[in-house]
Each structure stands twice: as structure tokens, then as C-alpha cells.
Amino acid sequence: MLPSRRLRRALFTALIGPSLACSSAGAPTAAPASAQPEAPSASAPEAPAPAEADDAAKEVASREASLACAEAKLDAFREGRGDDGEVLLFEAGRCFHDAGEIGQAIRVLQVMIERYPDGAHRADGLSLLVALARTVEAEGGARGNATGERCYGEIDAATIGGSTDDALDQAALCLYKGLFLGAALALRRELDRRSLSAELRRTNTEDIDRIRDVLVDLRVRRQGWEAALAPREADADSDLLGASGSASSVAERPESPSVDPPAPAPPPTPPTLPLSGEVPFYAKLDDRPIRRLATRASIVDVGAAFAPRSLARLDVVGKPYSLYITVPVFDADPGGSPRRPRVICEDRSARLGLAIDGASLATVTRRETFVSATRQRPAKIGARTPGVRLAAGTPLRAEADGDVTRISYDGLFLEVSGFVANDAVDLVFEPKELAGDKVRDGRLRRDVEFLDAPNGQAIARVRRGPRVANELHVHTLGPPKDGYVLVRYEESDAHVVGWVAVDDVETYPRRILKGFTGGGHGRSSPRDVVELARGTLLVAPGASEIVGVITREDKFACGSTCGDPTPLLRLRACGHLLELYAVPAGAVQGR
């Protein structure tokens, strides 16, 4: 679930918004030292060698000198000392960069651009903003940066798995406050893959949503900065960063001569009418072919979207509104490189066909899948065969391992690691629910491992966390054997059959049945709207490809040219907010 509008606004103010507040107040303010939590404590390290101690002392002195430089420039700007406030802000931004305070550098430079839109350092400021934004968006952007390395602290190991959840949590919070969004998201995703308490899992999921929200906003800003730099003859990044392409070379680059501010980018060109060609089936009002589509995919990350036939990239604006959507697939694009399955996205009044990056889709089970504890699959699989059954479309992590695929799955309480057939995993699936069993004649007394035989190998594990009171009901499948009993445990996407110690199962004198849960969603109203008739077609800017249709008369958000015959709409589809032209159905030939 995405954060509320109030929470998003507070988050925006906390991370990106301070630059705007500083602009109106006269100058930005530095983040307090308490904003960066200390790394988890550890035993005292061995004394460094003299050369290492000298290097460390020089690094600290350089950082302190850069921070002093930044504060001095900001103080001069606040007090009105000096003739050029733009120069003071630009130099403060570069000093923050040299000190490793990337987030502060972005905020100061953004204030400079907003306060001095025609300034001599506008182009240099935009170039540096683009480079810094790419750094904080990247998963490894915090590495090699003094602030980022402080955040990693004691978890900087070959693998994160040996660190505590609290250490990961604090490091992710530190990176988030330092505006290293890609690195913070990577740690949050690592936490999400681990076994967490219900409370930490919930807050971690909310943090993932928040970081993605701010990350998308920053990407939109970066695209605006890049668009403003487009008229420059020289490439902005190579001009600013030098041949190495590293942001660390900014300090050595001499200041560029002043340049004229670039002209604003022209608005997109409306489609040429009349359009020719056959209207695709998903853009027709008859939805019977769509209902017959058997394949589905699950969108878990909002990446790039493309017109399905021409693969022209569509303009994505605003913020994503959902993080997990299951959609119909009409072309799985199995041989594409990169793979871009074609999917159908429907809102209450519009239907679109889009091509989605495979990286945006969850890796899932193609069909109902049996997971075995070893590479060797049982010769015969029945209702009582120990192992795990995953429903079609279950998200998991998978890695090909020769003639089988090694997978791991984390359910509500069930954790699974094992092996499946290579062809059982894909980006698309055909939905089919697991056959359930309402009989419940016992419960698990505590966290347990399911074995493939009495005293055998572990298949899966059930773990609730220290403060979770849920009752985990099971169905016993026969009499005890060698101190173990065969039981079946079910969750929505997975069922496990395995041997559990007799002492870990409490049997009931009567049967217990499971229940159901539900949810809902809302919809907000746009401020600038245009009313469109049912059957109006939706066309991709630039490509002039028909990508969708209005399925019922309604009012829609209008990005520009609201009074034109072909207004530019803003439509939500598959987690994206897309800009598309609305074209009257009669303007298309061959319909």
C-alpha cells in the first residue's frame, strides 16, 4: 500500500522540499548531524598502520575543510556578503560534493537553479545536478562516498546476510536521509527478503514505497534538467565530468564561461490526422478477445513503458500509484532482447496496450509447481508426497542451476528453499488456484521445519516472529512415525506437506475451517479535466500508434491543449501516469 497523500507531502518536504523552502527563505540550511544515525557498535579495531592512519587523518581533514567551505559560502549568501549569490551557491554545492554530502549538494544546486534561472552558472549547475542525481539513483551510488560509507558501517561485508536486521534497518535509514535513494532501496529490498517480525516487515514495506515515491520524483526532476541541457552542443556529462565520467573529478574542472540559458523544450507534436491502419483488438470496445486471454503477468516495479507495436518509449509523468498489479498478457515476447511483454492495462474508463520492461515484472511460477528439497524430483507425486506446492503466478527468487532451477519463496509465515524444473519459472503465468483442503485438525505449537522424511532433510520452515499471535492450523495426514507426523500447512500461494516433530503439533478434538479477508481502493479527481466520449482512441505522442480506447464516457485529466480536438491526456495505467493524445474514433481510417 502506498503512503497517504499527507505522508507523501511530508516525505517530499523532508527530502526534496527543503530546497524550495530554503529558496523562499534566502538560503538552504545544512542537515543536522543527528540526521545520520551512527553505525552499529563493534569491538575496538586494531590500531591502523602509520600510513593508513595518515591517509585517514588526511581524509577527515579534507572532509572537514570541504564542509567548512560549504558553510562559509552559505553564511556569506545568507548575510548578503559578496556580489554574486549564484556563485556562492554554486561553490557551496561543489564543496558539499567534495565533502561527500551528495544530498546537500543537490539541494543547494537546485536552489541556485530556481533563484537564478538566467545565471551564468546555470548550465554547470544543471550538469552537476544530473550527475549527482544519477549517483543517488544508482544502487551502488553510496559506495566510495564518505557519507555513504558511514551509513554502511558495520554491515559492509561480502554478503549482507551475516548482519543483523537492526543494522540493515539503521543503514537504510541513514542512506535514505542522505538521499542515496538507490542504495537505501537496495537495503530495504534485502530486508524484505529476510525473515522479519510482522511489525518490521510492515514498516519496511512502507519505507520501500516511500523511497520509490521520492526516487520517481527525483527521476522526473532529472529528466527536466537533462531536457534543459539538450540544446548544448557538448555532452553535459562528459563536459562536466571529464573523460573518466566520475563525479569525483568535478572539483578539478575549471569553471566554464557563462552561457545563454537554453530555450524551453517545445511541446510534443499532436498526431497527424487521419491515422491509417487497423485498430488493434485491445483498442476496440468489444472486450471478448481480452476475456479469452489466458496469460497473466505481475508488475512489481514501475519502469519504462512502450507503445506495443513500435516499441516507442512513452512519456511517464508524475508518481506511480501502485506497486503490484496483475494484468493480462497478449504477447509474452519470449525471444525479445531485452524482453518486453505486451500487456493490457484497464482503468475504470480506459483500456491500453503497453509493452513493459521484463525487469518490471515479477519472476513467478508459470503453473502449479512442485518444489523438492533436493535436485532429484520424486518419481511419483501424490497428495501426501512431502514437498511444497506453489500456485501459478507465485512471486519468487530463482537462479538456474544446470538442469534444475534453485528457488526461494517467502510467504506470510512460510519460507521455502528448493528446486523446480527449469521450465516452471517465467515472467508470465496462467492463473490457477491450488486445490485447498478445509480440514484442520491441529495447530503448530511453535516455529518448525518441515522434513521430507522422519529425521530427513528440511523442505520448508514456518516462522511467526516474537510478537505474532496467529494460530497456524494444519491437517495431519497419518499416524506418527519415529517421533514425527506428516502434516499439511496451507497459505494462499503455497501448500507444504512434510514431517514435523510430534511434540510440535497439538491436535484438536474437532475441525477448524479457515476464513477470508478483503480490501478496496479509491480514486482521486483531477483539477483540469476534459470530457471524452466512449470509443475515443488513445494515441502515443511521436509514434502516432493507437494504444488504447476510452471504454465509457467520463472526465479525464488534461495535461495541455485541453480545448483542441486532440487533447493531451494524463492517464493512469499499470502504475504509470502516461501522456497520450485523445483522437476521435471517426478520424481513423480502416476502423
C-alpha angles and dihedrals in degrees: 000000000000120000118267122264090257091050092048090050091050090048092049090051091049097052113017101011097067088076090060093045090049091050092058092044094051102256143017122261126224120250114257118254090244089067089081111064117219119255117256113280120257138177116289111278123233116271110272121242115263093255092049090048090052092050091048091049091049091049092051092046091049092050093048091048091051092049090048088051092052094047092047092052091048092048090051090049093049092048094045094242115155130029101261121052091182092060091049092052093045092051091045089054092051091047091051088050091052090050091054094248094132095163092053091047091055092049094049094046091048090054089050092053092048096046096041107033092162097038127135092244096048095106093046091047092050092049092051091046091053092050093047093045091054089050095054092042092055119092092230096036094113094057114105091017118114094224093044094048090051088055093052089052113150096000094071094114135132088265129018092221094088094059127089122258090240091055091051091046093052093045091051090049091049092050091047093053090047088054094244089140100168093050092045091050091050092054092045090052090050089052089049089057092053130080105268136173114261091252095050092044090053095048091043091054090050090050091052089054092049095049091049089050093055092039091056090048091051091048090053089051091048091052088053091051091048091049090052089053094047096096092059113109094217122062108262097220098045090044092052102034102035127223093315093062090217123136089220090076093064094093093057095050114101116235114273121236115260117276133196113262111259119253116254115268112263117248117262116274115252116241118273112251137254098038116209131211138060119305108243117246094249090056093056122093093235104090099184094104089051093052089055094058106113100186125086138184133195120228110211102163129037105232132145122331126204139192102262100232105034095028088224109165113250123222110254115199134177125010132316115260100198138028104197122040129158112212139176117262123214097174119025090191092213094174098043120124104226092020114234114176116203113235139177120238122193132192123183092275107018140052125201138182114218138172110228128199110253088230088066092058128084120246103241144169109273092213139352102313135199115218117204127198092231136036089257111086116215112260092229125026120201138161091279099042107123111245143082128284116205120196120238110274096026110152114234144150114259138184125182111239110182113286093356138044122239111220139180127197133188117199130173093293102342122096120191134186121173149099135295136175114281093241092053094079128067144127093264133050145178109242118241127151122231114254103254131209116216094196112111116173102159148015137225112255094204144349108310145180121233113222130203090228137001104294086001136129123305116257101176143342134226116211127170106181128241099285101036115111100184117136111233105212122200140182116232112223103198146334122313120273126196091342095312134098128205111237139172121223122187137202127170096268102023142040123192128198115192149131117275129183110268092233090059094061126072113196123216127224089224140028124270123204127209126238140215140248133203144186145189145209141221139217131219127215122240122232099222110045141170125200115232132190125239110269096034108145126230118223130193114239113246096007095058087211120150105240104165153349139236104248098194137013108271146135118269136192111264120212097189143327089045092164096049124100087245106041120189107243133199109219131177114228132158092347093310131109102218133189111224135161120244111223125187111249092235091063093069120087121217094030 
